[in-house]
Amino acid sequence: MADIYLALVHAPVYNKNMETVATSITNLDLHDIARCSTTFGVKRYFVVHPAEAQRQLAKRIMGFWQEGYGAEYNPDRQEAFARVRIAENLAEVYAEIEAEHGINPIKVATDARKYSNTVTYAQLREEIETKETPILLLFGTGWGLLKEDVEAMDRILEPIYGPTDYNHLSVRSAVAIILDRLRGH
């Protein structure tokens, strides 16, 4: 079975006006996606942000739950944060996975828009279950990853659809749904 990695990208991403921006790291994304990653066996959850101040903020938030009172109060949070890494850019993420496996990961973009080379959940799940090459799932904050970045990935996962035309989930919700579809029982 392939190891799954997850990257939450904060820049460059789109804002609601489809302008390229950097978004802020949020406490909820750190906590909830770390917990979800642990539940579904994600090997490492990378929080990617180019701004040093934002990376330090994430480390400070996680540090509270990894040592001292926070770690004593909620040891489960400490376990979830053990698999989180803070990275400046995706090149750093790719290098860490390659160093661990000796091979580049298969990069899988997620997006609320459909592309011509989209793969289904069943197709990706089968690849995860039958192959050894690590898989990196990339999620964009804000209004998602840039179109050119999505198109540069090895695979693009199909959007999450409900029974309505509304399609704007929080990234935390999207991560939970996608991980359940790829690794749930």
C-alpha positions as CSV (number, residue, x, y, z in Angstrom):
1,M,0.0,0.0,0.0
2,A,1.2,3.5,-0.8
3,D,2.0,6.0,1.9
4,I,-0.2,9.1,1.7
5,Y,1.0,12.6,2.4
6,L,-1.0,15.7,2.5
7,A,0.0,19.3,1.8
8,L,-2.2,22.3,2.7
9,V,-1.0,25.1,0.4
10,H,-1.5,28.7,1.5
11,A,0.3,30.4,-1.4
12,P,-0.1,30.9,-4.2
13,V,-3.8,30.3,-4.1
14,Y,-6.9,32.2,-5.4
15,N,-9.1,34.5,-3.4
16,K,-12.8,34.9,-4.2
17,N,-12.0,37.4,-7.0
18,M,-9.6,34.8,-8.6
19,E,-6.6,37.0,-7.7
20,T,-3.4,35.2,-6.6
21,V,-2.8,35.7,-2.8
22,A,-1.4,34.1,0.3
23,T,-3.9,33.1,3.0
24,S,-3.3,32.9,6.7
25,I,-2.7,29.7,8.6
26,T,-5.7,29.0,10.8
27,N,-5.8,27.3,14.2
28,L,-8.8,25.1,13.0
29,D,-7.0,23.9,9.9
30,L,-3.9,22.9,11.9
31,H,-6.0,21.0,14.5
32,D,-8.7,19.4,12.4
33,I,-6.6,18.3,9.5
34,A,-3.9,16.9,11.9
35,R,-6.7,14.9,13.6
36,C,-8.2,13.8,10.3
37,S,-4.8,12.8,8.9
38,T,-4.1,10.7,12.0
39,T,-7.5,9.0,11.8
40,F,-6.9,8.0,8.1
41,G,-3.2,7.1,8.4
42,V,-1.7,9.9,6.5
43,K,2.1,9.6,6.9
44,R,2.7,13.4,7.1
45,Y,0.6,16.5,6.9
46,F,2.6,19.5,5.5
47,V,1.4,23.0,6.2
48,V,3.0,25.1,3.4
49,H,3.4,28.9,3.7
50,P,6.1,31.2,2.3
51,A,5.9,33.8,5.2
52,E,8.2,33.1,8.1
53,A,5.8,34.8,10.6
54,Q,3.0,32.5,9.5
55,R,5.2,29.4,9.9
56,Q,6.3,30.6,13.4
57,L,2.7,31.1,14.3
58,A,1.8,27.5,13.3
59,K,4.8,26.2,15.3
60,R,3.7,28.2,18.4
61,I,0.1,26.9,18.2
62,M,1.3,23.3,17.8
63,G,4.0,23.7,20.5
64,F,1.3,24.5,23.1
65,W,-0.3,21.1,22.4
66,Q,3.0,19.2,22.2
67,E,4.7,20.3,25.5
68,G,3.7,21.5,28.9
69,Y,0.1,22.0,30.0
70,G,-1.5,21.5,26.5
71,A,0.2,18.1,26.1
72,E,-0.9,17.0,29.5
73,Y,-4.4,18.3,29.1
74,N,-5.0,16.6,25.7
75,P,-2.5,13.9,24.8
76,D,-4.5,13.0,21.7
77,R,-3.7,16.4,20.2
78,Q,0.0,15.8,20.8
79,E,-0.3,12.5,18.8
80,A,-2.0,14.2,15.9
81,F,0.5,17.0,15.8
82,A,3.4,14.6,15.7
83,R,2.8,14.0,12.0
84,V,2.6,17.7,11.0
85,R,5.5,19.5,9.3
86,I,5.7,23.2,8.5
87,A,7.3,23.9,5.1
88,E,8.2,27.1,3.2
89,N,7.3,25.7,-0.2
90,L,6.3,22.6,-2.2
91,A,9.9,22.0,-3.3
92,E,10.7,21.4,0.4
93,V,7.8,18.9,0.7
94,Y,8.8,17.0,-2.5
95,A,12.4,16.8,-1.3
96,E,11.4,15.4,2.1
97,I,9.2,12.7,0.6
98,E,11.8,11.8,-2.0
99,A,14.5,11.6,0.7
100,E,12.3,9.2,2.7
101,H,11.3,6.9,-0.3
102,G,14.0,7.4,-2.9
103,I,11.3,8.3,-5.4
104,N,9.2,11.4,-6.1
105,P,5.6,11.1,-4.9
106,I,2.7,11.0,-7.3
107,K,1.3,14.6,-6.9
108,V,-2.5,14.7,-6.8
109,A,-4.3,18.1,-6.9
110,T,-7.7,18.6,-5.5
111,D,-10.0,21.2,-6.8
112,A,-13.7,22.1,-6.9
113,R,-13.5,22.5,-10.7
114,K,-13.3,19.5,-13.1
115,Y,-10.5,19.1,-15.6
116,S,-10.2,16.9,-18.7
117,N,-7.6,14.6,-17.0
118,T,-9.6,14.1,-13.7
119,V,-9.3,10.8,-11.9
120,T,-12.1,9.3,-9.8
121,Y,-11.9,8.3,-6.1
122,A,-12.1,4.7,-7.1
123,Q,-9.2,5.0,-9.5
124,L,-7.0,6.7,-6.9
125,R,-8.0,4.4,-4.1
126,E,-7.0,1.4,-6.2
127,E,-3.6,3.0,-7.0
128,I,-3.1,3.6,-3.2
129,E,-4.0,0.0,-2.3
130,T,-2.0,-1.7,-5.1
131,K,1.1,0.4,-5.6
132,E,4.0,1.4,-3.5
133,T,4.8,4.9,-4.9
134,P,3.9,7.5,-2.3
135,I,0.9,9.8,-3.0
136,L,0.9,13.5,-2.1
137,L,-2.6,15.1,-1.9
138,L,-2.4,18.8,-2.4
139,F,-5.2,21.1,-1.1
140,G,-5.4,24.8,-1.6
141,T,-6.8,27.3,1.0
142,G,-8.8,30.3,0.0
143,W,-10.5,29.5,-3.3
144,G,-8.1,26.8,-4.3
145,L,-4.8,26.1,-6.0
146,L,-3.9,28.1,-9.1
147,K,-5.1,26.5,-12.4
148,E,-1.6,26.2,-13.8
149,D,-0.4,24.5,-10.6
150,V,-3.3,22.0,-10.7
151,E,-2.7,21.2,-14.3
152,A,1.0,20.6,-13.6
153,M,0.2,17.8,-11.2
154,D,0.4,14.1,-12.0
155,R,-3.3,13.5,-11.3
156,I,-6.3,15.7,-10.5
157,L,-8.9,14.3,-8.2
158,E,-12.5,14.7,-9.2
159,P,-14.5,17.4,-7.3
160,I,-16.8,16.6,-4.4
161,Y,-20.4,16.8,-5.5
162,G,-23.5,16.9,-3.5
163,P,-27.1,16.9,-4.7
164,T,-27.1,20.7,-5.4
165,D,-25.1,23.0,-7.5
166,Y,-23.4,24.6,-4.5
167,N,-19.8,23.5,-4.3
168,H,-17.7,25.5,-1.9
169,L,-16.6,23.4,1.1
170,S,-14.1,24.5,3.7
171,V,-10.8,22.8,3.1
172,R,-11.2,21.0,6.4
173,S,-14.4,19.4,5.2
174,A,-12.9,18.6,1.8
175,V,-9.9,16.9,3.4
176,A,-12.2,14.8,5.7
177,I,-14.5,13.7,2.8
178,I,-11.6,12.9,0.5
179,L,-9.6,10.9,3.0
180,D,-12.7,9.0,3.9
181,R,-13.3,8.1,0.3
182,L,-9.7,7.1,-0.2
183,R,-9.0,5.3,3.1
184,G,-12.2,4.8,4.9
185,H,-13.9,1.5,5.6
